[in-house]
Amino acid sequence: MTPPDDLDDTGLTLTAEPDAPGTLGLRLAGSLDHESADALVRAVARHLETPPAPRLLRLECAGLTTCDALGLAALLMLGRRARAADCLLRLGNRPARLEKLLAVTGTHGYLVGQEPRPA
């Protein structure tokens, strides 16, 4: 595991984790919001551009404390960038607040690949 990247002191950290071959595992912790969204997109883009190119980008979200509209926009941008790199994005261990945000905004299927489970 690499040391966490504090994403320019934005309140969000990103940590690369060992994963299966072809998979880029990144752990998020903190607030994904207007202060950290752009820094997250830049940091993940750097990881996607580093050979060997991953086929799966797995963002572990259990450590996310908040995700605002710009945080959601950042996740959507990462989905687009991953697809452009012929890579699949999956959000793992989503906290209840993130799960609800994805369901309410209609982005769950796009970012997760399936419809949310009924509550």
LOROBA-946897 format. One record per residue: x negated, y, z of N, C-alpha, C, O in turn; residue in one letter. Coordinates in steps of 0.001 Angstrom, whole numbers. Each point is the difference from the previous one (the first is absolute). Layout:
% LOROBA-946897
+---------+---------+---------+---------+---------+---------+---------+---------+---------+---------+---------+---------+--------+
!    n.px !    n.py !    n.pz !   ca.px !   ca.py !   ca.pz !    c.px !    c.py !    c.pz !    o.px !    o.py !    o.pz ! residu !
+---------+---------+---------+---------+---------+---------+---------+---------+---------+---------+---------+---------+--------+
!       X !       Y !       Z !       X !       Y !       Z !       X !       Y !       Z !       X !       Y !       Z !      a !
...
+---------+---------+---------+---------+---------+---------+---------+---------+---------+---------+---------+---------+--------+
% end
This chain:
% LOROBA-946897
+---------+---------+---------+---------+---------+---------+---------+---------+---------+---------+---------+---------+--------+
!    n.px !    n.py !    n.pz !   ca.px !   ca.py !   ca.pz !    c.px !    c.py !    c.pz !    o.px !    o.py !    o.pz ! residu !
+---------+---------+---------+---------+---------+---------+---------+---------+---------+---------+---------+---------+--------+
!    -853 !   -1167 !       0 !     853 !    1167 !       0 !    -900 !    1232 !       0 !    -988 !      53 !     733 !      m !
!    1328 !     923 !   -1546 !    -761 !    1237 !     -50 !     491 !     958 !    1077 !    1122 !    -135 !     487 !      t !
!   -1968 !    1117 !    -109 !     462 !     984 !     980 !    1189 !     780 !    -563 !      88 !     202 !   -1211 !      p !
!     823 !     235 !    2078 !    1164 !     755 !    -484 !    -412 !    1323 !    -625 !    -951 !     641 !     449 !      p !
!    1663 !    -243 !   -1475 !    -161 !    1310 !    -626 !    1068 !     886 !     620 !    1190 !    -303 !     -89 !      d !
!   -1610 !    1400 !     717 !     971 !     853 !     694 !     720 !     952 !    -940 !     777 !     839 !     457 !      d !
!   -1012 !    -945 !   -1747 !     685 !     794 !   -1021 !      -9 !    1492 !     335 !    1043 !     645 !      95 !      l !
!   -2242 !    -130 !      79 !    -203 !    1437 !     215 !     714 !     529 !    1238 !     543 !    1105 !     -25 !      d !
!    -537 !   -1880 !    1105 !     635 !     425 !    1260 !    1465 !     373 !    -171 !     456 !     992 !     570 !      d !
!     282 !   -1770 !   -1343 !    1408 !     298 !    -275 !     957 !    -676 !     973 !    1201 !     271 !     -36 !      t !
!   -1702 !   -1138 !     896 !     887 !    -753 !     892 !     347 !   -1374 !    -535 !     785 !    -725 !     611 !      g !
!   -1359 !     359 !   -1746 !     223 !   -1318 !    -601 !   -1355 !    -645 !    -234 !    -926 !     645 !    -490 !      l !
!     812 !   -1928 !     843 !   -1224 !    -736 !    -302 !     316 !   -1123 !    -975 !    1108 !    -536 !     -31 !      t !
!   -2106 !     202 !    -756 !      93 !   -1047 !   -1013 !   -1187 !    -922 !     216 !   -1146 !     448 !     -16 !      l !
!    1412 !   -1728 !     216 !   -1056 !    -969 !     256 !     106 !   -1134 !   -1000 !    1049 !    -633 !    -122 !      t !
!   -2139 !     376 !    -596 !     -37 !   -1136 !    -926 !    -180 !   -1274 !     813 !    -832 !     -60 !     905 !      a !
!    1622 !    -960 !   -1239 !     -53 !   -1270 !     706 !    -338 !   -1124 !    -963 !     385 !      40 !   -1169 !      e !
!   -1099 !   -1040 !    1656 !    -276 !   -1150 !    -869 !    1311 !    -659 !    -416 !     941 !     -87 !     790 !      p !
!    -890 !    -369 !   -2016 !    1218 !    -621 !    -511 !    -384 !   -1032 !   -1039 !   -1183 !    -222 !    -258 !      d !
!    2166 !    -399 !    -328 !    -217 !   -1017 !   -1028 !    -663 !     633 !   -1225 !     144 !    1202 !    -224 !      a !
!    -865 !   -1992 !    -565 !    -589 !     533 !   -1227 !    1086 !     626 !    -879 !    1085 !    -560 !    -160 !      p !
!   -1393 !    1717 !    -401 !     957 !     693 !    -855 !     983 !     868 !     759 !     846 !     657 !    -606 !      g !
!    -949 !    -647 !    1927 !     908 !     792 !     828 !    -787 !    1069 !     743 !   -1031 !    -282 !     612 !      t !
!    1527 !    1504 !    -673 !    -560 !    1106 !     771 !     921 !     226 !    1185 !    1126 !     464 !    -174 !      l !
!   -1581 !    -782 !    1367 !     780 !     180 !    1216 !    -424 !    1272 !     714 !   -1173 !     170 !     334 !      g !
!    2122 !     720 !    -102 !    -272 !    1260 !     687 !    1007 !     161 !    1132 !    1201 !    -190 !    -193 !      l !
!   -1705 !     545 !    1380 !     855 !     195 !    1161 !     166 !    1488 !     270 !    -983 !     735 !      98 !      r !
!    2241 !    -290 !      22 !     323 !    1394 !     300 !     335 !     125 !    1473 !     642 !    -877 !     578 !      l !
!   -1085 !    1987 !      34 !     352 !     277 !    1396 !     130 !    1505 !     178 !    -868 !     766 !    -417 !      a !
!    1969 !    -353 !    1046 !     219 !    1419 !     248 !    1160 !     532 !    -816 !     909 !    -742 !    -371 !      g !
!    -950 !    2039 !      96 !    1094 !     699 !    -681 !    -276 !     152 !   -1490 !   -1006 !     586 !    -401 !      s !
!    1902 !   -1114 !    -404 !     -48 !     210 !   -1451 !     981 !    1123 !    -291 !    1211 !    -213 !     -71 !      l !
!   -1755 !    1414 !     -97 !     850 !    1181 !    -107 !    -628 !    1046 !    -903 !    -939 !    -288 !    -742 !      d !
!    1462 !    1498 !     811 !    -459 !    1087 !    -867 !   -1484 !     296 !     169 !    -623 !     531 !    -919 !      h !
!      45 !    -860 !    2064 !   -1423 !     259 !     221 !    -897 !   -1104 !    -543 !   -1152 !     256 !    -348 !      e !
!    1663 !   -1469 !     273 !    -856 !   -1132 !    -367 !     303 !    -622 !   -1358 !    -793 !    -800 !    -495 !      s !
!    1911 !    1144 !    -112 !     438 !    -679 !   -1223 !   -1023 !      82 !   -1130 !    -352 !   -1022 !    -588 !      a !
!    -127 !    2223 !     279 !    -961 !     144 !   -1102 !   -1303 !    -730 !     292 !    -580 !    -624 !    -888 !      d !
!     120 !     703 !    2131 !   -1246 !    -678 !     373 !     144 !   -1510 !    -143 !    -942 !    -675 !    -416 !      a !
!    2118 !     136 !     757 !     230 !   -1435 !    -162 !     -52 !    -396 !   -1470 !    -651 !    -982 !    -357 !      l !
!    1326 !    1731 !    -485 !       1 !    -324 !   -1433 !   -1420 !      20 !    -554 !    -382 !    -894 !    -755 !      v !
!    -400 !    1904 !    1123 !   -1392 !      77 !    -482 !    -833 !   -1182 !     501 !    -758 !    -595 !    -766 !      r !
!     897 !     260 !    2038 !    -795 !   -1089 !     576 !     364 !   -1344 !    -631 !    -890 !    -783 !    -334 !      a !
!    2172 !     509 !     168 !     409 !   -1277 !    -594 !    -418 !     -53 !   -1471 !    -396 !   -1056 !    -493 !      v !
!     482 !    2182 !    -204 !    -441 !      41 !   -1402 !   -1480 !    -381 !     -97 !    -397 !    -722 !    -915 !      a !
!    -410 !    1201 !    1849 !   -1434 !    -373 !       4 !    -157 !   -1507 !     173 !    -820 !    -622 !    -675 !      r !
!    1601 !      36 !    1577 !     -68 !   -1447 !     206 !     428 !    -756 !   -1260 !    -620 !   -1001 !    -362 !      h !
!    1672 !    1471 !    -304 !     483 !    -677 !   -1213 !   -1018 !      62 !   -1136 !     -48 !    -890 !    -849 !      l !
!    -760 !    1942 !     839 !    -990 !     175 !   -1073 !   -1300 !    -744 !     262 !    -859 !     -60 !    -880 !      e !
!     696 !    -506 !    2069 !   -1225 !    -698 !     362 !      70 !   -1448 !    -477 !     902 !    -737 !     398 !      t !
!   -1857 !     316 !   -1259 !      10 !   -1388 !    -479 !    -272 !    -974 !    1147 !    -704 !     355 !     945 !      p !
!    1235 !   -1555 !   -1005 !     920 !    -494 !   -1025 !    1409 !     551 !     225 !     431 !     188 !    1138 !      p !
!     262 !      63 !   -2214 !    1340 !     564 !      75 !     950 !   -1004 !     658 !      43 !   -1165 !    -395 !      a !
!     718 !    1614 !    1398 !     944 !    -920 !     646 !    1230 !    -235 !    -862 !     352 !     833 !    -835 !      p !
!     293 !   -1964 !    1039 !    1273 !    -318 !    -660 !    1166 !     298 !     947 !    1146 !     141 !    -427 !      r !
!   -1466 !     -50 !    1729 !    1002 !     280 !    1018 !    -559 !    1025 !     978 !   -1102 !    -165 !     522 !      l !
!    1865 !    1216 !    -282 !    -319 !    1007 !    1014 !     987 !    -200 !    1131 !    1198 !     234 !    -162 !      l !
!   -1705 !    -672 !    1320 !     847 !    -267 !    1156 !    -264 !    1069 !    1055 !   -1079 !      48 !     589 !      r !
!    2069 !     803 !    -357 !     -98 !    1018 !    1041 !     706 !    -516 !    1242 !    1211 !    -219 !     -18 !      l !
!   -1957 !      25 !    1091 !     569 !    -430 !    1275 !     469 !    1238 !     742 !    -806 !     871 !     328 !      e !
!    2085 !    -787 !     -63 !     625 !    1225 !     509 !     394 !     -50 !    1466 !     600 !     954 !     495 !      c !
!    -911 !   -2025 !     215 !     445 !    -141 !    1392 !    -449 !    1169 !     870 !     684 !     351 !     961 !      a !
!   -1822 !     252 !   -1283 !    -531 !    1093 !     811 !     526 !    1375 !    -362 !    -392 !     992 !     615 !      g !
!    1277 !    -914 !   -1608 !     562 !    1307 !    -361 !     948 !     474 !    1094 !     897 !    -732 !     419 !      l !
!   -1103 !    1956 !      36 !     881 !     564 !    1019 !    1096 !     844 !    -619 !    1105 !      59 !     539 !      t !
!   -1382 !     598 !   -1660 !    1004 !     786 !    -716 !    -293 !     -57 !   -1492 !   -1123 !    -262 !    -430 !      t !
!    2171 !     515 !    -341 !    -139 !     131 !   -1447 !    1066 !     990 !    -445 !    1193 !    -299 !      58 !      c !
!   -1622 !    1482 !    -503 !     957 !    1013 !    -449 !     177 !     -84 !   -1513 !    -489 !    -937 !    -633 !      d !
!    1183 !    1909 !      54 !     288 !     -13 !   -1440 !   -1279 !      -1 !    -835 !     -73 !    -692 !   -1015 !      a !
!    -932 !    1459 !    1432 !   -1254 !      -8 !    -760 !    -762 !   -1306 !     194 !    -724 !    -436 !    -896 !      l !
!     881 !    -186 !    2053 !    -588 !   -1323 !     208 !     630 !   -1022 !    -928 !    -695 !    -827 !    -591 !      g !
!    2012 !     887 !     466 !     695 !    -888 !    -940 !    -445 !     282 !   -1431 !    -210 !    -928 !    -780 !      l !
!      67 !    2202 !     436 !    -481 !     357 !   -1340 !   -1390 !    -581 !    -243 !    -304 !    -443 !   -1108 !      a !
!    -535 !     442 !    2133 !   -1342 !    -577 !    -135 !      89 !   -1501 !    -266 !    -731 !    -520 !    -844 !      a !
!    1611 !    -176 !    1548 !     169 !   -1441 !    -245 !     495 !    -266 !   -1416 !    -447 !    -945 !    -650 !      l !
!    1370 !    1778 !     172 !     479 !    -147 !   -1373 !   -1119 !     255 !   -1005 !    -107 !    -704 !   -1005 !      l !
!    -723 !    1707 !    1273 !   -1146 !     284 !    -879 !    -971 !   -1182 !       1 !    -528 !    -371 !   -1049 !      m !
!     295 !    -212 !    2211 !    -883 !   -1167 !      57 !     583 !   -1161 !    -791 !    -741 !    -756 !    -628 !      l !
!    2054 !     609 !     653 !     643 !   -1031 !    -811 !    -245 !     224 !   -1481 !    -290 !    -942 !    -737 !      g !
!     407 !    2197 !     299 !    -252 !     320 !   -1414 !   -1467 !    -238 !    -359 !    -302 !    -572 !   -1047 !      r !
!    -601 !    1010 !    1912 !   -1435 !    -198 !    -279 !    -364 !   -1477 !     -18 !    -795 !    -437 !    -832 !      r !
!    1367 !    -323 !    1736 !    -277 !   -1434 !      28 !     490 !    -655 !   -1291 !    -715 !    -804 !    -596 !      a !
!    1926 !    1142 !     165 !     527 !    -574 !   -1249 !    -863 !     388 !   -1190 !    -237 !    -820 !    -887 !      r !
!    -236 !    2064 !     857 !    -864 !     452 !   -1096 !   -1307 !    -786 !     -22 !    -607 !    -170 !   -1057 !      a !
!     174 !    -309 !    2224 !   -1225 !    -796 !      97 !     300 !   -1499 !     -99 !    -858 !    -830 !     300 !      a !
!    2096 !     485 !    -726 !     430 !   -1392 !    -108 !    -125 !    -721 !    1339 !    -483 !   -1129 !      80 !      d !
!     932 !    1812 !     962 !     -91 !    -491 !    1366 !    1391 !     114 !     634 !     745 !     930 !    -308 !      c !
!    -403 !   -1842 !    1165 !    1287 !      -9 !     671 !    -161 !     592 !    1397 !    -929 !    -371 !     717 !      l !
!    1810 !    1277 !    -317 !     -23 !     594 !    1342 !    1021 !    -708 !     877 !    1136 !    -228 !    -415 !      l !
!   -1548 !    -118 !    1630 !     903 !    -558 !     994 !    -251 !     683 !    1338 !   -1144 !     193 !     410 !      r !
!    2224 !     167 !     256 !     -72 !     612 !    1320 !     320 !   -1072 !    1033 !    1112 !    -526 !      29 !      l !
!   -2076 !     203 !     812 !     197 !   -1043 !     997 !     275 !     562 !    1378 !    -388 !    1126 !     312 !      g !
!    1055 !   -1910 !     506 !     262 !     333 !    1398 !     532 !    1420 !     170 !    -545 !     810 !     749 !      n !
!    1618 !    -545 !   -1467 !     588 !    1346 !      19 !     746 !     250 !    1303 !     836 !    -810 !     398 !      r !
!   -1131 !    1934 !     276 !     774 !     338 !    1194 !    1459 !     282 !    -374 !     305 !     315 !   -1150 !      p !
!     573 !    -429 !    2118 !    1436 !     188 !    -251 !     300 !    1355 !    -638 !     850 !      91 !    -887 !      a !
!   -1537 !     957 !    1327 !     257 !    1333 !    -566 !    -353 !      59 !   -1485 !     721 !     608 !    -791 !      r !
!   -1828 !   -1240 !     419 !    -382 !     -13 !   -1415 !     987 !    -843 !    -794 !     395 !     377 !   -1103 !      l !
!       2 !   -1505 !    1655 !     969 !    -873 !    -670 !    1303 !     766 !    -272 !     573 !    -100 !   -1085 !      e !
!    -123 !     853 !    2073 !    1228 !     781 !    -160 !    -175 !    1088 !   -1052 !     891 !     212 !    -822 !      k !
!   -2041 !     488 !     836 !    -269 !    1042 !    -988 !      23 !    -579 !   -1413 !     570 !     607 !    -907 !      l !
!   -1172 !   -1752 !     718 !     -18 !    -640 !   -1321 !    1415 !    -390 !    -438 !     353 !     161 !   -1168 !      l !
!     449 !    -668 !    2095 !    1367 !    -409 !    -336 !     868 !    1211 !    -328 !     734 !     -12 !    -988 !      a !
!    -814 !    1054 !    1807 !     846 !    1186 !    -184 !    -331 !     723 !   -1300 !     892 !     542 !    -653 !      v !
!   -2159 !    -529 !     275 !    -421 !     722 !   -1201 !      80 !    -846 !   -1267 !    -242 !     503 !   -1097 !      t !
!     576 !   -1773 !    1239 !      98 !    -863 !   -1171 !   -1347 !    -403 !    -578 !     -76 !    -420 !   -1154 !      g !
!    -977 !     539 !    1932 !   -1337 !    -323 !    -498 !    -502 !   -1354 !     507 !   -1109 !    -418 !    -334 !      t !
!    1918 !    -259 !    1131 !    -426 !   -1276 !     589 !    -398 !   -1003 !   -1076 !   -1091 !    -568 !      56 !      h !
!    1960 !     348 !   -1029 !    -292 !    -972 !   -1049 !   -1237 !     352 !    -801 !    -747 !    -887 !    -411 !      g !
!     526 !    2163 !     186 !   -1154 !     456 !    -778 !   -1300 !    -252 !     748 !    -980 !    -455 !    -589 !      y !
!     968 !     748 !    1880 !   -1242 !    -112 !     775 !    -199 !   -1361 !     649 !   -1131 !    -400 !     279 !      l !
!    2223 !    -309 !     -40 !    -100 !   -1254 !     723 !     266 !   -1200 !    -910 !    -508 !   -1096 !     239 !      v !
!    1304 !    1313 !   -1278 !     246 !   -1067 !    -949 !    1253 !    -802 !     268 !     283 !    -957 !    -720 !      g !
!     469 !    1321 !    1732 !    1258 !    -688 !     299 !     896 !     961 !     755 !    -465 !    1008 !     533 !      q !
!    1726 !   -1316 !    -489 !     943 !     859 !     722 !    -169 !    -201 !    1492 !    -403 !   -1081 !     430 !      e !
!     703 !    2101 !     376 !    -141 !    -141 !    1448 !     973 !   -1037 !     558 !    1080 !    -231 !    -543 !      p !
!   -1502 !    -382 !    1644 !     868 !    -956 !     679 !    1126 !     774 !     687 !    -220 !    1102 !     503 !      r !
!    1415 !   -1673 !    -482 !    1100 !     672 !     697 !    -312 !     127 !    1480 !    -615 !    -885 !     593 !      p !
!    1047 !    2000 !       4 !    -275 !     224 !    1428 !     961 !    -752 !     876 !     -91 !      78 !    1225 !      a !
+---------+---------+---------+---------+---------+---------+---------+---------+---------+---------+---------+---------+--------+
% end
